[in-house]
């Protein structure tokens, strides 16, 4: 079982929200399960920014469970939202999908080659798999099923009956649109993303020349939502609408009609009241003044409910990439991240930052530093007993310990983990050099610590597999390591006496130092010996010039081994190349 965070813990953001949510839930519905919520629109790939919509309430819900309370984490799949546009870069999708714009997401065909029945199910599937791997416990709700089965019928009729009250609230926030100007400054990329959000934030609020109606039917002929309600009778519930896309018009009885939904700014607060939601975060697009969350806070009262505690969460970025928008193709998803990192690390990235703090998820070399930081934290939490190489004991702040606890498992159980978590950068370097050859990989990993050799690669999985995938999918070809087949005779011949002596000192010490620690000691020690200092001399005992000599020596070794100035850490590289081949390439 994971280390259990104490209920008295008040130093991290999760505990503070848990305190607030428990108190508010008891005030609203004593003895009832605590309800937290997330909403995801499967309008395209559900990206790592969207994951914050889930992880924020998940972490709070899990802390509440740890304290012995019953919690429901609802994930509303907004699969009855309209299909707004064709996302770029999605495999199996071309511009012919534009013909479906305006239909519910569950009425749009899935990308070509998909095994799923429709667009929404295709993009939900990958997220469902990722959430399972991340240990997220939730109750999924399909809004298509809710609306088309009539679950919300009473709420829809109630909203239509009280449309005047809803319209009055919305009118407080409406601004008259100025005539379009040809020289109007275009929105920059970030502003467009903020305006679009999940797609729902930018939808119309139900206003039309015929009056205000908070319900929007999907057309009975073309299935699209280019419809306008032209008349409604409260007593009979007779509703008439027309479709501007195909010209179709019909009159229906709303107390029997299930092919439509409330407009977003009414739909969201209706659900808060219907489900009794106490906590639901939202992105900046829903949280700005006059936006859905603020307006919903007033509309929810019409339905007899209260606005949930709702922190705004900031953007999540990718190293070297702008803020994410699911309307763009090629945006990394949780499934993409879980290909190259263990779920514990991904959970940690969301747990350690307050919701209003933006952060980046590394797909570049920064992932190695993140893993080093993670392993160091693991060592501290374990009191210095971690198996991670290079880990050590030390004090750890309560908030950092809490974030670690939330990352490695949930109230139910710890997540599956790598039994022997060797450094990610080491595993990546070895995967790079061996090109995935398992026998070579096992040999090298066993030589890292001869006193405690590896018995099987299963001991370093799944971390090894993640590192190998990162090397194969994220590292450019020009940055991959290719060991020389033959010695660089010209470079060896050009070495002066000092250069030849440095190679001799290294080669003479290989047998006695053939381990990760031994080779680290040796490669840093050769320049010390050449300068007349003991090999064990510390940095404080050495002049600054030694660092220059070490860099020169390292560059020479890289050129002789891999033909360039840099590469994987030299001790790892030497082990990976093997002693016999090292001796040959260094001219012995």
C-alpha positions in Angstrom: 0.0 0.0 0.0 1.2 3.6 -0.6 2.3 5.9 2.2 -1.0 7.4 3.4 -1.2 11.2 3.6 -2.4 12.2 7.0 -5.6 14.1 7.3 -3.7 16.9 9.2 -1.6 17.5 6.1 -2.3 21.1 5.0 0.9 22.0 3.2 -0.1 20.9 -0.3 -2.8 22.1 -2.6 -4.6 18.7 -2.8 -5.1 18.5 1.0 -6.3 22.1 1.2 -9.0 21.5 -1.5 -9.9 18.2 0.1 -10.6 20.0 3.4 -12.7 22.6 1.7 -14.7 20.0 -0.4 -15.4 17.7 2.5 -16.7 20.7 4.6 -18.9 22.0 1.7 -20.2 18.5 0.9 -21.3 18.0 4.5 -23.0 21.4 4.5 -24.9 20.6 1.2 -25.7 16.9 1.6 -24.8 15.4 4.9 -23.9 11.8 4.8 -24.1 11.6 1.0 -21.1 10.7 -1.3 -18.9 13.6 -2.2 -19.3 14.4 -5.9 -16.4 15.8 -8.0 -16.6 16.2 -11.8 -14.7 16.5 -15.0 -15.8 17.1 -18.5 -14.1 15.9 -21.7 -15.1 16.5 -25.3 -13.9 13.8 -27.6 -13.9 16.2 -30.6 -10.4 15.0 -31.5 -7.3 13.7 -29.7 -7.7 14.3 -26.0 -4.4 15.9 -25.1 -2.2 16.3 -22.0 -3.8 19.7 -21.4 -7.2 18.0 -21.2 -5.7 15.5 -18.7 -5.5 18.3 -16.1 -9.3 18.5 -16.2 -9.3 14.9 -14.9 -6.2 14.8 -12.7 -7.1 17.8 -10.6 -10.4 16.4 -9.3 -8.9 12.9 -9.3 -6.2 13.9 -6.9 -8.6 15.7 -4.6 -11.1 12.8 -4.7 -8.3 10.3 -3.9 -7.2 12.3 -0.9 -10.9 12.4 0.3 -11.0 8.6 -0.1 -7.8 8.2 1.9 -9.7 9.9 4.7 -12.5 7.3 4.7 -15.1 9.2 2.7 -17.2 7.9 -0.2 -16.5 9.8 -3.4 -17.9 9.8 -6.9 -15.6 11.3 -9.6 -17.9 11.8 -12.6 -16.4 12.2 -16.0 -18.9 13.6 -18.4 -18.1 12.6 -22.0 -19.4 15.6 -23.9 -20.0 13.3 -26.9 -23.3 15.0 -27.7 -21.5 18.3 -28.5 -21.5 19.5 -32.1 -18.7 18.5 -34.4 -17.1 21.9 -35.0 -14.3 21.4 -37.5 -12.0 18.8 -39.0 -8.9 18.6 -36.8 -5.6 18.7 -38.7 -3.2 15.8 -38.8 -5.5 13.0 -37.6 -4.7 9.7 -39.4 -7.5 8.4 -41.5 -9.3 11.8 -41.7 -9.5 14.1 -44.7 -11.5 17.2 -45.6 -14.5 15.0 -46.6 -15.3 15.0 -42.8 -16.3 18.6 -43.2 -19.7 17.4 -44.4 -20.4 16.3 -40.9 -19.8 19.7 -39.2 -22.8 20.5 -37.0 -23.7 16.8 -36.1 -23.3 15.3 -32.7 -19.9 13.8 -32.2 -21.5 10.3 -31.9 -23.1 10.7 -35.3 -19.8 11.4 -37.1 -18.0 8.5 -38.7 -14.8 7.4 -37.0 -11.5 7.9 -38.8 -10.8 5.4 -41.6 -9.5 2.0 -40.2 -10.9 2.6 -36.7 -12.6 -0.3 -34.9 -14.9 2.1 -33.1 -18.5 2.9 -34.2 -18.2 6.7 -34.3 -15.9 9.7 -33.9 -16.5 10.2 -30.2 -15.9 6.5 -29.3 -12.7 6.5 -31.3 -11.2 9.3 -29.3 -12.7 8.2 -26.0 -11.1 4.8 -26.3 -7.4 6.0 -26.0 -8.2 8.2 -23.0 -10.1 5.4 -21.2 -7.0 3.1 -21.6 -4.7 5.9 -20.4 -6.9 6.6 -17.3 -6.8 3.0 -16.4 -3.0 3.0 -16.6 -2.9 6.1 -14.4 -5.1 4.6 -11.8 -7.9 7.1 -12.2 -11.2 5.7 -10.7 -14.3 7.4 -12.1 -17.9 7.0 -13.3 -18.2 7.8 -17.0 -21.4 9.5 -18.2 -22.2 9.7 -22.0 -24.1 12.9 -22.6 -25.4 11.4 -25.8 -27.1 8.6 -23.7 -28.3 11.1 -21.1 -30.0 13.3 -23.6 -31.3 10.8 -26.2 -32.8 8.5 -23.4 -34.7 11.4 -21.9 -32.8 11.5 -18.6 -32.7 15.3 -18.7 -36.2 15.8 -20.0 -37.6 17.5 -16.9 -34.5 19.7 -16.7 -35.0 20.7 -20.4 -38.7 21.5 -19.9 -37.8 23.5 -16.7 -35.1 25.5 -18.5 -37.5 26.3 -21.4 -40.2 27.4 -18.9 -37.7 29.6 -17.1 -36.0 30.9 -20.2 -36.8 34.5 -19.3 -34.9 34.2 -16.0 -32.0 32.6 -17.8 -32.0 35.2 -20.5 -31.9 38.0 -18.0 -28.8 36.5 -16.4 -27.1 36.0 -19.7 -28.0 39.5 -20.8 -25.9 41.0 -18.0 -22.8 39.6 -19.7 -23.7 40.1 -23.4 -21.9 42.8 -25.3 -23.1 44.2 -28.6 -20.9 43.0 -31.4 -19.3 45.8 -33.3 -19.5 45.7 -37.1 -16.6 43.7 -38.5 -13.7 45.8 -39.6 -11.4 44.8 -42.4 -8.4 46.1 -40.5 -9.4 44.3 -37.3 -6.4 42.8 -35.5 -6.5 39.0 -35.8 -6.5 36.9 -32.7 -3.0 35.5 -32.0 -2.6 31.7 -31.6 -2.9 31.8 -27.8 -6.1 33.9 -27.9 -7.7 31.6 -30.4 -6.9 28.6 -28.2 -8.4 30.3 -25.1 -11.5 31.2 -27.0 -12.0 27.7 -28.4 -11.2 25.7 -25.3 -13.1 22.4 -25.4 -15.4 23.8 -28.1 -18.4 24.4 -25.8 -17.1 27.7 -24.4 -17.6 29.5 -27.8 -21.1 28.1 -28.6 -24.0 30.5 -28.9 -26.2 31.0 -25.8 -29.6 30.4 -27.4 -30.4 33.9 -28.5 -32.2 34.5 -31.9 -34.4 37.0 -33.7 -37.4 34.8 -32.6 -36.5 35.2 -28.9 -34.4 33.4 -26.3 -34.6 29.6 -26.2 -31.9 27.6 -24.2 -32.6 24.4 -26.2 -31.1 23.5 -29.5 -32.5 20.6 -31.6 -30.4 18.5 -34.0 -32.2 18.6 -37.4 -34.5 15.7 -38.1 -33.3 15.6 -41.7 -29.6 16.4 -41.8 -28.8 15.7 -38.1 -27.0 19.1 -37.8 -27.5 21.8 -35.3 -27.8 24.8 -37.7 -31.3 25.1 -36.2 -33.3 28.0 -34.8 -36.3 27.5 -32.5 -39.0 29.8 -33.9 -41.9 29.1 -31.5 -42.5 27.3 -28.2 -45.7 26.7 -26.2 -45.1 26.2 -22.4 -48.4 24.4 -21.9 -48.3 21.9 -24.7 -44.5 21.9 -25.0 -45.0 22.3 -28.8 -41.7 23.4 -30.3 -41.1 24.5 -33.9 -37.7 24.9 -35.4 -36.1 25.4 -38.8 -32.7 24.3 -40.2 -30.6 26.8 -42.1 -28.4 24.0 -43.5 -31.0 22.0 -45.4 -34.2 24.0 -45.0 -36.0 21.4 -43.0 -38.6 22.5 -40.5 -40.8 20.6 -38.1 -43.0 20.9 -35.0 -42.4 18.5 -32.1 -43.6 17.9 -28.6 -40.6 18.6 -26.4 -42.0 16.4 -23.6 -41.4 13.5 -26.0 -38.5 14.8 -28.1 -34.9 13.7 -27.3 -32.9 14.9 -30.3 -31.2 18.0 -29.0 -29.5 19.5 -26.0 -29.4 22.6 -23.8 -26.9 25.3 -24.9 -23.6 25.0 -23.1 -24.0 27.9 -20.7 -27.3 26.3 -19.4 -26.3 22.7 -19.8 -23.3 22.9 -17.5 -25.1 24.5 -14.5 -28.0 22.2 -15.0 -25.7 19.2 -14.6 -24.1 20.8 -11.5 -27.6 20.8 -9.9 -28.6 17.4 -11.3 -25.5 15.6 -10.1 -24.9 17.6 -6.9 -21.3 18.5 -8.0 -19.2 20.0 -5.2 -15.9 20.3 -7.0 -15.1 20.8 -10.7 -12.1 22.7 -12.1 -12.1 24.5 -15.4 -9.6 25.9 -17.9 -8.9 29.6 -18.4 -11.4 29.7 -21.3 -14.3 28.8 -19.0 -13.1 30.9 -16.0 -12.5 34.4 -17.4 -15.0 37.2 -16.6 -18.4 36.6 -18.3 -17.5 33.1 -19.2 -19.3 29.8 -18.7 -18.2 29.2 -15.1 -19.1 32.7 -13.9 -22.5 32.8 -15.7 -23.2 29.3 -14.6 -22.7 30.3 -11.0 -25.9 32.4 -11.3 -27.9 30.1 -13.6 -27.4 27.0 -11.4 -29.6 28.7 -8.7 -32.6 28.6 -11.2 -32.2 24.8 -11.1 -32.0 24.7 -7.3 -28.3 24.0 -7.2 -25.1 25.6 -6.1 -21.9 26.4 -8.1 -19.2 23.9 -7.3 -15.8 24.9 -5.9 -14.0 25.4 -9.1 -10.4 26.4 -9.4 -9.1 27.6 -12.7 -6.3 25.4 -14.1 -3.5 26.7 -16.3 -2.1 25.5 -19.6 0.1 22.4 -19.9 2.8 22.7 -22.4 5.4 20.4 -24.0 9.1 21.1 -24.0 9.8 23.0 -27.2 6.1 23.3 -28.2 3.5 26.0 -27.7 0.4 25.7 -25.6 -1.7 22.7 -26.6 -5.0 22.8 -28.5 -6.9 19.6 -29.4 -8.0 21.3 -32.6 -4.4 20.9 -33.9 -3.0 17.6 -35.1 0.1 16.0 -33.7 -0.6 17.3 -30.1 0.7 14.8 -27.6 -1.9 12.8 -25.7 -1.7 10.9 -22.4 -1.1 7.7 -24.4 1.9 9.4 -26.1 3.4 10.4 -22.8 2.8 6.9 -21.3 4.8 5.4 -24.2 8.0 7.2 -22.8 7.3 7.6 -19.1 5.9 5.5 -16.3 2.5 6.5 -15.0 4.0 7.5 -11.6 6.1 10.2 -13.2 3.1 11.6 -15.3 0.9 11.7 -12.1 3.7 13.4 -10.2 3.9 16.2 -12.8 0.3 17.1 -12.2 0.4 16.5 -8.4 3.3 18.7 -7.6 2.0 21.9 -9.2 -1.0 23.9 -8.1 -3.8 24.0 -10.7 -3.2 27.6 -11.5 0.5 27.0 -12.2 1.4 26.1 -15.8 4.1 23.4 -16.4 5.7 21.5 -19.2 5.8 17.8 -20.0 9.1 16.8 -21.5 9.4 14.8 -24.7 13.0 16.0 -25.3 16.2 15.6 -23.3 14.6 17.3 -20.3 12.8 14.0 -19.5 16.2 12.6 -18.3 16.5 15.5 -15.8 12.9 15.0 -14.6 13.6 11.3 -14.0 16.8 12.2 -12.0 14.7 14.6 -9.9 12.0 11.9 -9.4 14.6 9.2 -8.4 16.2 11.6 -6.0 12.8 12.3 -4.4 12.1 8.6 -4.2 15.4 8.1 -2.4 14.6 10.8 0.1 11.1 9.5 0.8 12.5 6.0 1.3 15.0 7.3 3.8 18.0 6.6 1.6 17.0 3.0 0.9 15.8 3.4 -2.6 17.2 1.0 -5.2 17.6 3.9 -7.7 21.3 4.3 -8.5 22.6 7.7 -7.3 19.7 8.1 -4.8 20.4 9.1 -1.3 18.7 10.0 1.9 17.9 13.5 2.9 15.2 15.7 4.2 12.1 16.1 2.1 9.5 18.8 2.4 6.0 17.7 3.4 4.4 19.0 0.2 7.0 17.1 -1.9 6.4 13.9 0.1 2.6 14.3 -0.4 3.1 14.7 -4.1 5.2 11.6 -4.2 2.6 9.6 -2.3 -0.1 10.8 -4.7 2.1 9.8 -7.7 3.0 6.2 -6.7 -0.5 5.1 -6.0 -4.1 5.8 -5.0 -6.2 5.1 -1.9 -6.9 1.7 -3.4 -3.4 0.5 -4.2 0.1 1.3 -5.4 0.5 1.5 -9.2 2.7 -1.3 -10.7 6.3 -0.2 -10.7 9.7 -1.0 -12.0 11.3 -3.4 -9.5 14.8 -2.0 -9.9 14.5 1.6 -11.2 17.9 2.3 -12.7 18.5 5.9 -14.0 16.4 6.7 -17.1 19.3 8.4 -18.8 21.5 5.3 -18.3 18.8 3.0 -19.7 18.2 5.4 -22.7 21.9 5.6 -23.4 22.2 1.8 -23.4 19.1 1.4 -25.6 20.6 4.0 -28.0 23.9 2.1 -28.3 22.6 -1.5 -28.4 19.6 -0.7 -30.7 17.5 -2.8 -28.4 19.6 -6.0 -28.5 18.5 -7.7 -25.3 21.6 -9.8 -24.7 23.8 -6.8 -25.0 21.5 -4.7 -22.8 21.5 -7.4 -20.1 25.3 -7.6 -20.2 25.8 -3.9 -19.9 23.2 -3.4 -17.1 24.8 -6.3 -15.2 28.2 -4.7 -15.4 26.9 -1.4 -14.0 27.1 -2.9 -10.5 29.1 -6.2 -10.5 28.4 -6.7 -6.8 24.6 -6.8 -7.5 24.2 -7.9 -11.1 20.9 -7.9 -12.9 19.3 -11.3 -13.3 16.7 -10.4 -15.9 15.6 -7.4 -17.9 12.2 -7.8 -16.3 13.8 -6.2 -13.2 14.2 -2.9 -15.1 10.9 -3.0 -16.9 8.7 -1.1 -17.7 11.2 1.8 -17.3 13.6 0.2 -19.8 10.9 -0.1 -22.4 9.8 3.6 -21.9 13.4 4.7 -22.3 13.9 2.6 -25.4 10.7 4.0 -26.9 11.9 7.6 -26.1 15.2 6.9 -27.9 13.4 5.4 -31.0 10.6 8.0 -31.3 11.8 11.3 -29.9 15.6 11.5 -30.4 16.5 12.8 -33.9 18.7 10.5 -36.0 21.6 13.0 -36.0 21.7 12.8 -32.2 21.7 9.0 -32.0 24.9 7.3 -31.0 26.8 5.2 -33.5 30.0 3.5 -32.3 32.9 3.4 -34.7 33.6 0.1 -36.5 37.3 0.8 -36.9 39.8 3.0 -35.0 40.4 6.5 -36.1 44.0 5.9 -37.2 44.5 9.5 -38.3 43.4 11.0 -34.9 45.4 8.4 -33.0 48.5 9.2 -35.0 48.1 12.9 -34.4 48.1 12.7 -30.6 51.0 14.2 -28.7 52.8 12.5 -25.8 50.3 13.7 -23.3 47.3 12.5 -25.4 48.8 9.1 -25.8 49.6 8.9 -22.1 46.0 9.7 -21.2 44.8 6.8 -23.3 47.4 4.5 -21.7 46.3 5.5 -18.2 42.7 4.8 -19.1 43.4 1.4 -20.7 45.6 0.3 -17.8 42.8 1.0 -15.4 40.0 -0.7 -17.2 40.3 -4.1 -15.7 40.3 -2.9 -12.1 37.5 -0.3 -12.7 35.0 -2.1 -14.9 31.8 -0.9 -13.3 29.7 2.3 -13.5 31.3 3.7 -10.3 34.8 2.5 -11.2 34.8 3.9 -14.7 33.4 7.2 -13.4 36.3 7.4 -11.0 38.7 6.5 -13.7 37.7 8.9 -16.5 37.6 11.8 -14.1 40.8 10.7 -12.5 43.1 10.4 -15.6 43.5 14.2 -16.0 44.2 14.5 -12.3 47.0 12.0 -12.4 48.5 13.7 -15.5 48.5 17.0 -13.6 50.4 15.4 -10.7 47.4 15.0 -8.3 46.1 11.9 -6.6 43.2 10.2 -8.4 41.0 10.7 -5.3 41.7 14.5 -5.1 38.4 16.4 -4.6 37.3 19.5 -6.6 38.4 21.8 -3.7 41.9 20.4 -3.9 42.3 20.9 -7.6 43.0 24.0 -9.7 40.3 25.2 -12.1 42.5 24.1 -15.1 41.7 20.5 -14.3 38.2 20.9 -15.5 39.5 22.2 -18.8 41.8 19.1 -19.1 38.9 16.8 -18.2 36.7 18.3 -21.0 39.5 18.0 -23.5 40.1 14.4 -22.5 36.4 13.6 -22.7 36.1 15.1 -26.2 39.0 13.1 -27.4 37.4 9.9 -26.1 34.1 10.7 -27.8 35.8 11.3 -31.1 37.7 8.0 -30.9 34.6 6.0 -29.9 31.7 7.7 -31.6 33.2 10.3 -34.0 31.8 13.4 -32.4 32.4 15.8 -29.5 29.7 14.5 -27.2 27.6 11.5 -26.5 26.1 9.4 -23.6 28.0 9.7 -20.3 31.4 8.2 -20.8 31.2 5.5 -18.1 28.0 4.2 -19.6 29.4 4.4 -23.1 32.5 2.5 -22.2 30.5 -0.3 -20.6 28.1 -0.4 -23.6 30.9 -0.6 -26.1 32.6 -3.4 -24.2 36.2 -3.6 -23.0 37.6 -5.5 -25.9 36.2 -3.0 -28.5 37.2 0.0 -26.3 40.8 -1.2 -26.3 40.8 -1.7 -30.1 39.2 1.7 -30.8 41.7 3.4 -28.5 44.6 2.0 -30.4 45.9 -0.8 -28.0 
